[in-house]
Amino acid sequence: MSKRYVTKTLKKTLPVLLSLLGVALFTFIAAKAGIHPVMEALSKVGVGGFLLLAACQLLIDMGLGIAWHAAVPLLSIRRLIGARLVRDSAGACLPFSQLGGMVIGVRATLAGVNPRTVKGEELHWPEGVAANLVDITTEVLGQIAFVVIALLCLIGHHGASKFVWPLIGGLLLLSLGIAGFIWTQHRGGTMVRKAAAFLGRHIAAEWRDSLIGNTETFQLRLESLWSRPDRISLGAICHLLCWMGGAAMTWLALQLLGAHVGFFSSVAIEGVVCGIMSAGFLVPGALGVQEAAYVALGLIFGIDAEISLSLSLLRRGRDILIGIPVLLTWQVVEMRRLRHAPTAPVSKNSTAPVPARKKVISPAVTALAGNIKKEATSRDTKTSEDSSFAAAPRGL
């Protein structure tokens, strides 16, 4: 059995296996917490509280779009907010890992019939991929700062030691990884081309040539974005504020569920949960991982398992309530884009266009007929027409 076959099989089976493990873990946690206690906790929130949480999440999503624009001013805030919504919705609602959501986010960045930058330039794959890479980088930088704050809020609580040291180790690995990622975007031109080629093998053929054939432009776009460290820093700070907003929303959800915890405890819970979910990014939708993280962190702060599970379910329900309409709207935009794709118009009075193959054969046939006629009068004389006849078979 070849190594290539094993790798290909693993790529197909690993997401399925991780999804099954996630379902099993989710089922186990739900069975331990109990269905009735969870339903009682959710009933305290009500429809109004659930819609309030969804509205708060929409505000945070807008903030994420603004943070993206802070680092990538080349694109409009409206475009970036929409692309960010699509990227997050795909990761939360579709059976993909976060990597699949990022690929869809690149496509959403180029949405529209005639996508353009704020300067009126046409948008293509190099701009879309570069913009998403920079946004992911600034978001991770903000997340590192947020997890550090969460660690400071976590230290001192009973039972927190089993999370502190693994989280510190994860932070170090994440910091090394993002440092290498930034170096790659700055100076790793060969690695960028290899990454583009790898991505090109996993997308539609009509996008592949455009992506692989523009790696030089892609690298220039990255260098242009990274030439403004003030913009990068501003984007990371805005992302940190959005992470803090997510912690505030966790605090609000816990209050609605009847768990009276402080804001800094909510920061600790949300920060550690985000760190754990980042480690399990290959699991589609973080199914089971998110629930286990909330339940484990809740026990440290005296939150019952049913409330922690309800908190996770509220988060998933909120993501679905926002994500499904966003994905449907994006599909409408994509269909509109395909409908308005430029095609060569054919008028009724004009003759049908000649196929490319016939355009090549017709001169050859003409030259052949002319040469036969000339050879009938003189077989020994070689004229310029004979040269075209000699070249005709190569055209065929």
C-alpha positions as CSV (number, residue, x, y, z in Angstrom):
1,M,0.0,0.0,0.0
2,S,1.6,3.3,-1.1
3,K,2.1,6.2,1.2
4,R,0.1,8.5,-1.1
5,Y,-2.9,6.2,-0.9
6,V,-2.7,6.1,2.9
7,T,-2.5,9.9,3.1
8,K,-5.5,10.3,0.7
9,T,-7.5,7.8,2.7
10,L,-6.6,9.5,6.0
11,K,-7.8,12.9,4.6
12,K,-11.2,11.4,3.8
13,T,-11.7,9.4,7.0
14,L,-10.2,11.8,9.6
15,P,-13.0,14.4,9.5
16,V,-15.6,11.6,9.8
17,L,-13.8,10.0,12.7
18,L,-13.4,13.3,14.5
19,S,-17.1,14.1,13.9
20,L,-18.1,10.7,15.4
21,L,-15.9,11.3,18.4
22,G,-17.4,14.7,18.9
23,V,-21.0,13.3,18.7
24,A,-20.1,10.6,21.2
25,L,-18.6,13.2,23.6
26,F,-21.6,15.5,23.2
27,T,-24.0,12.6,23.9
28,F,-22.1,11.6,27.0
29,I,-22.1,15.1,28.4
30,A,-25.8,15.6,27.6
31,A,-26.6,12.3,29.3
32,K,-24.6,13.2,32.4
33,A,-26.2,16.6,32.7
34,G,-29.8,15.4,32.0
35,I,-32.2,16.6,29.4
36,H,-34.8,18.0,31.9
37,P,-32.4,20.2,33.9
38,V,-31.0,21.6,30.6
39,M,-34.5,22.4,29.3
40,E,-35.4,24.1,32.6
41,A,-32.2,26.3,32.4
42,L,-32.9,27.2,28.8
43,S,-36.5,28.2,29.7
44,K,-35.2,30.9,32.0
45,V,-33.6,32.6,29.0
46,G,-36.8,32.7,26.9
47,V,-37.2,33.8,23.3
48,G,-36.4,37.5,24.2
49,G,-33.2,36.6,26.0
50,F,-32.1,34.4,23.1
51,L,-32.8,37.1,20.5
52,L,-30.9,39.6,22.8
53,L,-27.8,37.3,22.7
54,A,-28.1,37.0,18.9
55,A,-28.3,40.8,18.5
56,C,-25.2,41.1,20.7
57,Q,-23.4,38.6,18.5
58,L,-24.3,40.6,15.4
59,L,-22.7,43.7,17.0
60,I,-19.5,41.7,17.7
61,D,-19.5,40.4,14.1
62,M,-19.7,44.0,12.9
63,G,-16.8,44.8,15.2
64,L,-14.8,41.9,13.7
65,G,-15.4,43.4,10.2
66,I,-14.2,46.8,11.5
67,A,-11.1,45.1,13.0
68,W,-10.4,43.5,9.6
69,H,-10.8,46.8,7.8
70,A,-8.3,48.4,10.3
71,A,-5.6,46.0,9.1
72,V,-6.8,45.8,5.5
73,P,-8.0,49.3,4.5
74,L,-7.9,48.2,0.8
75,L,-11.4,46.7,1.1
76,S,-14.6,48.4,2.3
77,I,-16.0,47.8,5.7
78,R,-19.3,46.5,4.2
79,R,-17.5,43.9,2.2
80,L,-15.4,42.7,5.1
81,I,-18.3,42.5,7.5
82,G,-20.2,40.3,5.0
83,A,-17.2,38.1,4.3
84,R,-16.5,37.7,8.0
85,L,-20.1,36.7,8.6
86,V,-19.9,34.1,5.8
87,R,-16.6,32.7,7.1
88,D,-17.8,32.3,10.6
89,S,-21.2,30.9,9.5
90,A,-19.5,28.3,7.3
91,G,-17.3,27.2,10.2
92,A,-20.3,27.0,12.6
93,C,-23.1,25.6,10.4
94,L,-21.4,23.5,7.7
95,P,-19.8,20.1,8.3
96,F,-16.3,21.6,7.8
97,S,-13.4,22.3,10.0
98,Q,-12.3,25.9,10.5
99,L,-10.0,25.5,7.5
100,G,-13.0,24.9,5.3
101,G,-14.6,28.0,6.6
102,M,-11.5,30.0,5.8
103,V,-11.6,28.8,2.1
104,I,-15.2,29.9,1.8
105,G,-14.3,33.2,3.5
106,V,-11.8,33.9,0.7
107,R,-14.6,33.3,-1.9
108,A,-16.9,35.6,0.1
109,T,-14.3,38.3,0.1
110,L,-14.7,38.4,-3.7
111,A,-18.5,38.3,-3.7
112,G,-20.5,40.5,-6.0
113,V,-20.9,40.9,-9.8
114,N,-17.9,43.3,-10.2
115,P,-15.9,43.2,-6.9
116,R,-13.6,46.2,-6.5
117,T,-11.4,47.8,-3.8
118,V,-12.1,51.1,-2.3
119,K,-9.8,52.6,-5.0
120,G,-11.9,51.1,-7.7
121,E,-9.4,48.4,-8.7
122,E,-10.7,44.9,-9.6
123,L,-10.6,42.3,-6.9
124,H,-9.0,38.9,-7.7
125,W,-7.7,35.9,-5.8
126,P,-4.4,37.5,-4.7
127,E,-6.2,40.3,-2.8
128,G,-8.8,37.9,-1.3
129,V,-6.3,35.4,0.0
130,A,-3.9,38.0,1.3
131,A,-6.7,39.9,3.1
132,N,-7.9,36.7,4.8
133,L,-4.4,35.7,5.9
134,V,-3.7,39.1,7.4
135,D,-7.1,39.0,9.2
136,I,-6.5,35.5,10.6
137,T,-3.1,36.6,11.8
138,T,-4.3,39.8,13.6
139,E,-7.2,37.8,15.1
140,V,-4.7,35.2,16.6
141,L,-2.6,38.0,17.9
142,G,-5.6,39.4,19.7
143,Q,-6.6,36.0,20.9
144,I,-3.1,35.4,22.5
145,A,-3.5,38.6,24.4
146,F,-7.0,37.6,25.4
147,V,-6.0,34.2,26.7
148,V,-3.2,35.8,28.7
149,I,-5.8,38.0,30.4
150,A,-8.0,34.9,31.0
151,L,-5.1,33.1,32.6
152,L,-4.6,36.0,35.0
153,C,-8.3,35.9,35.9
154,L,-8.1,32.1,36.3
155,I,-5.1,31.9,38.6
156,G,-6.0,31.5,42.3
157,H,-9.3,29.6,41.8
158,H,-9.6,26.2,43.3
159,G,-8.9,23.5,40.7
160,A,-7.5,25.9,38.2
161,S,-4.0,24.4,38.2
162,K,-5.0,21.6,35.9
163,F,-5.8,24.2,33.2
164,V,-3.1,26.8,33.8
165,W,0.0,24.9,32.8
166,P,-1.5,23.1,29.8
167,L,-2.8,26.5,28.7
168,I,0.6,28.2,29.1
169,G,2.1,25.4,27.0
170,G,-0.5,25.9,24.4
171,L,0.1,29.6,24.4
172,L,3.8,29.1,23.8
173,L,3.1,26.8,20.9
174,L,0.5,29.2,19.5
175,S,3.0,32.1,19.8
176,L,5.7,30.1,18.0
177,G,3.2,29.1,15.3
178,I,2.0,32.6,14.6
179,A,5.6,33.9,14.6
180,G,6.4,31.3,11.9
181,F,3.2,32.2,10.0
182,I,4.1,35.9,10.0
183,W,7.7,35.1,8.8
184,T,6.2,33.0,6.0
185,Q,4.0,35.9,4.9
186,H,7.0,38.2,4.9
187,R,9.8,36.2,3.4
188,G,8.7,32.8,2.6
189,G,7.9,33.3,-1.1
190,T,8.5,29.7,-2.0
191,M,6.4,28.4,0.9
192,V,3.6,30.8,-0.1
193,R,3.7,29.4,-3.7
194,K,3.6,25.9,-2.3
195,A,0.6,26.8,-0.1
196,A,-1.1,28.3,-3.1
197,A,-0.5,25.2,-5.1
198,F,-1.8,23.0,-2.3
199,L,-4.9,25.2,-2.0
200,G,-5.4,25.2,-5.8
201,R,-5.7,21.4,-5.8
202,H,-8.6,21.6,-3.4
203,I,-10.7,24.2,-5.1
204,A,-12.7,24.5,-8.3
205,A,-10.7,24.3,-11.6
206,E,-12.0,27.7,-12.7
207,W,-10.4,29.3,-9.6
208,R,-7.2,27.1,-9.6
209,D,-5.4,28.7,-12.6
210,S,-6.2,32.2,-11.3
211,L,-4.8,31.4,-7.9
212,I,-1.6,29.5,-8.9
213,G,-0.9,31.8,-11.8
214,N,-0.9,34.9,-9.6
215,T,1.4,33.9,-6.7
216,E,3.8,36.8,-7.4
217,T,0.9,39.3,-7.2
218,F,-0.2,37.5,-4.1
219,Q,3.2,38.0,-2.4
220,L,3.3,41.6,-3.4
221,R,-0.2,42.2,-1.8
222,L,1.0,40.5,1.4
223,E,4.1,42.7,1.6
224,S,2.0,45.8,1.0
225,L,-0.3,45.0,3.9
226,W,2.5,44.1,6.2
227,S,4.4,47.3,5.4
228,R,2.0,49.1,7.7
229,P,2.7,47.7,11.2
230,D,0.5,50.4,12.7
231,R,-2.5,49.0,10.8
232,I,-1.6,45.5,11.9
233,S,-1.4,46.6,15.5
234,L,-4.7,48.4,15.3
235,G,-6.4,45.3,13.8
236,A,-5.0,43.1,16.7
237,I,-6.2,45.6,19.3
238,C,-9.7,45.7,17.7
239,H,-9.8,41.9,17.7
240,L,-8.9,41.9,21.4
241,L,-11.8,44.2,22.1
242,C,-14.1,41.9,20.2
243,W,-12.8,38.9,22.3
244,M,-13.6,40.9,25.4
245,G,-17.1,41.6,24.0
246,G,-17.5,37.8,23.6
247,A,-16.6,37.4,27.3
248,A,-19.2,40.1,28.2
249,M,-21.8,38.1,26.2
250,T,-20.9,34.9,28.1
251,W,-21.4,36.8,31.3
252,L,-24.8,38.0,30.1
253,A,-25.9,34.5,29.1
254,L,-24.9,33.1,32.5
255,Q,-26.9,35.8,34.2
256,L,-29.9,34.8,32.1
257,L,-29.4,31.2,32.9
258,G,-29.4,31.9,36.6
259,A,-25.6,31.5,37.3
260,H,-24.4,34.6,39.1
261,V,-20.7,34.9,38.3
262,G,-18.5,37.9,38.0
263,F,-17.3,39.5,34.8
264,F,-13.7,38.4,35.3
265,S,-14.8,34.9,35.9
266,S,-16.6,35.0,32.5
267,V,-13.4,36.3,30.9
268,A,-11.5,33.3,32.4
269,I,-14.2,30.9,31.1
270,E,-14.4,32.3,27.6
271,G,-10.6,32.7,27.2
272,V,-9.8,29.1,28.2
273,V,-12.7,27.7,26.1
274,C,-11.4,29.6,23.1
275,G,-7.9,28.2,23.7
276,I,-9.3,24.7,23.9
277,M,-11.4,25.1,20.8
278,S,-8.4,26.4,18.9
279,A,-6.5,23.2,19.8
280,G,-9.4,21.2,18.5
281,F,-9.9,23.2,15.2
282,L,-9.9,20.0,13.1
283,V,-13.2,18.8,14.7
284,P,-16.1,20.1,12.5
285,G,-18.0,22.7,14.4
286,A,-15.9,21.9,17.5
287,L,-18.7,19.4,18.3
288,G,-18.3,18.0,21.8
289,V,-15.1,20.0,22.4
290,Q,-17.0,23.2,23.1
291,E,-19.4,21.4,25.5
292,A,-16.6,19.6,27.4
293,A,-14.7,22.9,27.8
294,Y,-17.7,24.8,29.1
295,V,-18.6,22.0,31.6
296,A,-15.0,21.6,32.8
297,L,-14.5,25.4,33.3
298,G,-17.9,25.8,34.9
299,L,-17.1,23.3,37.7
300,I,-14.1,25.5,38.8
301,F,-16.4,28.5,39.2
302,G,-19.2,26.5,40.9
303,I,-21.5,26.4,37.8
304,D,-23.6,23.3,37.5
305,A,-23.1,21.1,34.5
306,E,-26.6,21.6,33.1
307,I,-26.1,25.4,33.1
308,S,-22.7,25.1,31.4
309,L,-24.2,22.7,28.8
310,S,-27.1,25.2,28.3
311,L,-24.6,28.0,27.7
312,S,-23.0,25.9,25.0
313,L,-26.3,25.1,23.4
314,L,-27.3,28.8,23.5
315,R,-24.1,29.6,21.6
316,R,-24.8,27.0,19.0
317,G,-28.4,28.1,18.6
318,R,-27.2,31.7,18.2
319,D,-24.7,30.7,15.6
320,I,-27.3,28.8,13.6
321,L,-29.9,31.6,13.9
322,I,-27.3,34.0,12.3
323,G,-25.5,31.6,10.1
324,I,-28.3,30.0,8.1
325,P,-29.7,33.3,6.7
326,V,-26.1,34.5,6.1
327,L,-25.2,31.5,4.0
328,L,-28.5,31.6,2.1
329,T,-27.9,35.3,1.3
330,W,-24.4,34.5,0.2
331,Q,-25.7,31.8,-2.2
332,V,-28.1,34.4,-3.7
333,V,-25.2,36.7,-4.3
334,E,-23.2,33.9,-5.9
335,M,-26.1,33.0,-8.2
336,R,-26.5,36.6,-9.2
337,R,-22.8,36.8,-9.9
338,L,-22.9,33.7,-12.1
339,R,-26.0,35.1,-13.9
340,H,-24.2,38.3,-14.7
341,A,-21.0,36.6,-15.8
342,P,-19.8,38.1,-19.1
343,T,-20.6,36.1,-22.2
344,A,-19.9,36.7,-25.8
345,P,-23.2,38.1,-27.3
346,V,-24.4,36.6,-30.6
347,S,-26.8,38.8,-32.7
348,K,-29.5,37.3,-34.9
349,N,-28.2,38.9,-38.1
350,S,-24.6,37.9,-37.6
351,T,-23.3,34.5,-38.7
352,A,-22.4,31.9,-36.1
353,P,-18.8,32.1,-34.8
354,V,-16.5,29.6,-36.5
355,P,-15.0,27.1,-34.1
356,A,-11.3,27.4,-33.4
357,R,-10.4,24.1,-35.0
358,K,-12.1,25.3,-38.3
359,K,-10.2,28.5,-38.2
360,V,-7.0,26.5,-38.3
361,I,-8.1,24.0,-41.0
362,S,-9.6,26.5,-43.5
363,P,-6.3,28.2,-44.5
364,A,-4.7,24.8,-44.8
365,V,-7.3,23.5,-47.1
366,T,-7.1,26.7,-49.2
367,A,-3.3,26.4,-49.4
368,L,-3.7,22.8,-50.4
369,A,-6.1,23.5,-53.2
370,G,-3.8,26.3,-54.5
371,N,-0.8,24.2,-54.5
372,I,-2.4,21.3,-56.3
373,K,-3.5,23.7,-59.0
374,K,0.0,25.1,-59.4
375,E,1.6,21.6,-59.4
376,A,-0.6,20.7,-62.4
377,T,1.3,23.3,-64.4
378,S,4.7,23.0,-62.9
379,R,6.0,20.4,-60.5
380,D,9.6,21.7,-60.5
381,T,8.9,25.3,-59.6
382,K,8.6,26.1,-55.9
383,T,6.8,29.3,-55.1
384,S,5.9,31.0,-51.9
385,E,2.6,29.2,-51.8
386,D,4.4,25.9,-51.5
387,S,5.9,27.1,-48.2
388,S,2.4,27.7,-46.8
389,F,1.4,24.2,-48.0
390,A,4.5,22.8,-46.2
391,A,3.4,24.5,-43.0
392,A,-0.2,23.4,-43.4
393,P,0.1,19.9,-41.8
394,R,1.6,21.4,-38.6
395,G,-1.5,23.6,-38.4
396,L,-3.7,20.5,-38.7
